[in-house]
């Protein structure tokens, strides 16, 4: 079984949380029993999370040697210059080493998304932009660290696709079997 789930903002990619007070987890969304996340999506990120009850499928989806492309819609603070976009495309130096080259496209029109709760901060004096960023690695907070490294802090991050699987029209908290 393979499930596509639209993980809401500020939800953990696990079914339990021992912190006090407990944070929202996957347990609150009526997912089928015995599935678990194939990969991670940070607590403060949103979008496509794949879940499965099949360990070998989870491995194929997440193991770096299979290089499944993951595409994110990234709202960044500032207006990206061509030099900053090219730096992301070439790969940037992070504290844990250089990243592989990424597919990066400036989106002329922001993706049509649901309202986020809480909303992204809005500042009249600081413009923002949306990028589509495709990576084949999966380092901790990688896209956020990449955009920060070129001077474009991430305001909102939504995973749109993972391999051949796309978020589609799923709203936050909704899921479908693939």
C-alpha positions as CSV (number, residue, x, y, z in Angstrom):
1,X,0.0,0.0,0.0
2,X,1.2,3.5,-0.9
3,X,-0.5,6.6,0.5
4,X,0.0,10.2,-0.6
5,X,-0.7,12.5,2.3
6,X,-0.7,16.3,2.4
7,X,1.2,17.0,5.6
8,X,0.0,20.2,7.2
9,X,2.4,22.8,8.7
10,X,3.5,22.0,12.2
11,X,2.8,18.3,12.1
12,X,5.4,15.7,12.9
13,X,6.1,12.9,10.4
14,X,5.5,10.2,13.1
15,X,2.6,8.8,15.0
16,X,3.6,9.7,18.5
17,X,5.3,12.6,20.3
18,X,6.7,12.5,23.8
19,X,7.4,16.2,24.1
20,X,5.4,18.3,26.6
21,X,3.1,19.6,25.5
22,X,2.7,17.0,22.7
23,X,2.8,18.3,19.1
24,X,0.4,17.3,16.3
25,X,1.4,13.9,14.7
26,X,0.2,11.7,11.9
27,X,-2.1,9.9,14.3
28,X,-4.7,12.6,14.0
29,X,-5.5,12.1,10.3
30,X,-7.2,8.7,10.1
31,X,-4.5,7.0,8.1
32,X,-4.6,3.2,7.6
33,X,-3.0,1.1,10.3
34,X,0.6,-0.2,9.9
35,X,1.8,2.5,7.5
36,X,4.8,4.6,8.2
37,X,6.4,7.6,6.5
38,X,8.7,6.8,3.6
39,X,11.2,9.6,4.3
40,X,10.7,12.8,6.3
41,X,9.2,16.2,5.9
42,X,10.2,18.8,8.5
43,X,7.7,19.8,11.2
44,X,7.6,23.3,9.7
45,X,7.3,22.1,6.1
46,X,4.1,21.2,4.2
47,X,3.0,19.0,1.3
48,X,3.5,15.6,-0.1
49,X,4.5,12.8,2.4
50,X,4.4,9.2,1.2
51,X,3.5,6.5,3.6
52,X,3.6,2.7,3.1
53,X,3.4,-0.6,4.8
54,X,6.0,-2.0,2.5
55,X,9.6,-1.8,3.7
56,X,11.3,-2.5,0.4
57,X,9.1,0.2,-1.3
58,X,10.0,2.7,1.4
59,X,13.7,1.9,0.8
60,X,13.4,2.4,-3.0
61,X,11.6,5.7,-2.4
62,X,14.1,7.1,0.1
63,X,17.5,5.5,-0.4
64,X,19.9,8.1,-1.9
65,X,21.3,5.7,-4.4
66,X,17.9,5.6,-6.1
67,X,18.0,9.4,-6.5
68,X,14.3,10.0,-6.5
69,X,13.8,13.6,-7.5
70,X,11.9,15.7,-5.0
71,X,10.4,19.0,-6.0
72,X,9.6,21.8,-3.6
73,X,7.8,25.1,-4.0
74,X,9.8,27.5,-1.9
75,X,8.8,31.0,-1.0
76,X,11.9,33.0,-0.3
77,X,12.5,36.4,1.1
78,X,14.0,38.7,-1.5
79,X,14.2,38.8,-5.2
80,X,16.6,36.1,-6.6
81,X,19.2,37.3,-9.0
82,X,20.3,35.1,-11.9
83,X,23.6,34.6,-10.0
84,X,21.8,33.3,-6.9
85,X,19.6,31.0,-9.0
86,X,22.7,29.7,-10.8
87,X,24.5,29.1,-7.5
88,X,21.6,26.9,-6.4
89,X,21.6,25.1,-9.8
90,X,25.4,24.4,-9.5
91,X,25.2,23.2,-5.9
92,X,26.1,25.2,-2.8
93,X,28.6,24.6,0.0
94,X,26.9,23.7,3.3
95,X,28.5,23.0,6.6
96,X,28.2,19.2,5.9
97,X,29.7,19.5,2.4
98,X,28.6,20.6,-1.1
99,X,25.2,19.8,-2.4
100,X,24.6,18.1,-5.7
101,X,23.3,20.4,-8.5
102,X,19.6,21.2,-8.2
103,X,16.9,22.0,-10.7
104,X,15.8,25.6,-9.9
105,X,13.2,27.7,-11.6
106,X,11.9,31.1,-10.7
107,X,8.1,30.9,-10.7
108,X,6.5,33.9,-12.3
109,X,3.2,33.1,-10.7
110,X,3.0,31.8,-7.1
111,X,1.5,28.3,-6.9
112,X,-2.1,28.1,-5.9
113,X,-2.0,26.9,-2.3
114,X,-4.2,26.7,0.7
115,X,-3.9,29.3,3.5
116,X,-1.4,28.4,6.1
117,X,-2.1,28.6,9.8
118,X,-0.3,30.6,11.1
119,X,0.2,32.7,7.9
120,X,3.7,33.5,6.6
121,X,4.8,36.9,7.9
122,X,4.2,39.7,5.4
123,X,6.5,42.7,5.2
124,X,5.7,45.5,2.9
125,X,9.3,46.6,2.6
126,X,10.7,43.1,1.8
127,X,9.7,41.4,-1.5
128,X,9.4,37.7,-1.8
129,X,9.5,35.2,-4.7
130,X,8.6,31.6,-5.3
131,X,11.0,29.0,-6.7
132,X,10.6,25.4,-7.8
133,X,13.6,23.5,-6.5
134,X,14.2,19.9,-7.4
135,X,16.9,17.9,-5.5
136,X,17.9,14.2,-5.4
137,X,19.5,14.3,-2.0
138,X,17.6,14.4,1.3
139,X,19.8,16.1,3.9
140,X,18.3,17.5,7.0
141,X,16.6,20.8,6.1
142,X,18.6,20.9,2.9
143,X,16.4,23.2,0.8
144,X,16.2,25.8,3.6
145,X,19.9,25.6,4.1
146,X,20.6,26.0,0.4
147,X,18.4,29.1,-0.1
148,X,19.9,30.6,3.1
149,X,23.4,30.0,1.8
150,X,22.7,32.2,-1.2
151,X,21.0,34.9,0.8
152,X,17.4,33.9,0.2
153,X,15.8,32.8,3.5
154,X,12.9,30.4,3.1
155,X,9.6,31.6,4.3
156,X,7.4,28.7,3.2
157,X,8.3,25.2,1.9
158,X,5.9,22.8,0.2
159,X,6.9,19.5,-1.2
160,X,5.0,19.2,-4.5
161,X,6.3,15.8,-5.8
162,X,8.5,12.9,-4.9
163,X,9.6,10.7,-7.9
164,X,6.5,10.1,-10.1
165,X,4.1,10.9,-7.2
166,X,2.6,14.4,-7.0
167,X,0.6,16.3,-4.4
168,X,-2.2,17.0,-6.9
169,X,-5.3,18.5,-5.4
170,X,-4.9,17.1,-1.9
171,X,-5.7,19.6,0.8
172,X,-3.8,19.7,4.1
173,X,-4.6,16.6,6.2
174,X,-6.2,14.7,3.2
175,X,-4.7,11.5,1.9
176,X,-5.4,9.0,-1.0
177,X,-4.1,5.6,-1.8
178,X,-2.0,5.4,-4.9
